[in-house]
Amino acid sequence: MATKGLSSALTLYGARTLTLSQAAAQAGLSEAEFIEQLERRGIEVTESERAAALDAESTVRAD
């Protein structure tokens, strides 16, 4: 995992410069994986973005 990309994505998401999906893509992670990284660092995830990410992941798994 590219640490610099992850670090930058975490910072930009925390500042609300990027959306969750944009930041996850920049970090090279799925949205669910990116949420895990945010939680490990105590960065708040909006409930609407969390719900959208989890809904998208469950839709992908159902396919």
C-alpha positions as CSV (number, residue, x, y, z in Angstrom):
1,M,0.0,0.0,0.0
2,A,1.3,3.4,-0.9
3,T,1.7,5.2,2.4
4,K,2.0,8.6,0.9
5,G,-1.2,8.2,-1.1
6,L,-3.0,7.0,1.9
7,S,-1.7,9.7,4.1
8,S,-2.7,12.4,1.6
9,A,-6.1,10.9,1.1
10,L,-6.7,10.7,4.9
11,T,-5.7,14.4,5.2
12,L,-7.8,15.5,2.3
13,Y,-10.9,13.6,3.5
14,G,-10.4,14.9,7.0
15,A,-10.5,18.4,5.7
16,R,-13.5,17.5,3.6
17,T,-11.6,18.4,0.4
18,L,-12.3,15.0,-1.1
19,T,-15.4,12.8,-0.7
20,L,-15.1,9.4,0.7
21,S,-15.1,7.7,-2.7
22,Q,-12.5,10.2,-4.1
23,A,-10.2,9.7,-1.1
24,A,-10.5,5.9,-1.2
25,A,-9.7,5.9,-4.9
26,Q,-6.6,8.2,-4.3
27,A,-5.5,5.8,-1.6
28,G,-6.0,2.8,-3.8
29,L,-8.5,1.2,-1.4
30,S,-12.1,0.2,-1.5
31,E,-14.5,2.6,0.4
32,A,-14.9,0.0,3.1
33,E,-11.1,-0.4,3.5
34,F,-10.7,3.3,3.6
35,I,-13.4,3.7,6.3
36,E,-11.4,1.2,8.4
37,Q,-8.3,3.3,8.0
38,L,-10.2,6.4,9.0
39,E,-11.7,4.8,12.1
40,R,-8.2,3.5,13.1
41,R,-7.0,7.1,13.1
42,G,-10.1,8.6,14.7
43,I,-11.2,10.5,11.6
44,E,-15.0,10.9,11.6
45,V,-16.9,9.4,8.7
46,T,-20.3,11.0,7.9
47,E,-23.2,8.6,8.3
48,S,-24.5,9.3,4.8
49,E,-21.1,8.4,3.3
50,R,-20.7,5.3,5.5
51,A,-24.2,4.1,4.5
52,A,-23.6,4.7,0.8
53,A,-20.2,2.9,1.0
54,L,-21.7,-0.1,2.8
55,D,-24.7,-0.2,0.5
56,A,-22.4,-0.1,-2.6
57,E,-20.2,-2.9,-1.1
58,S,-23.2,-5.1,-0.4
59,T,-24.5,-4.6,-3.9
60,V,-21.2,-5.6,-5.4
61,R,-21.1,-8.7,-3.2
62,A,-24.6,-9.7,-4.3
63,D,-23.6,-9.7,-8.0
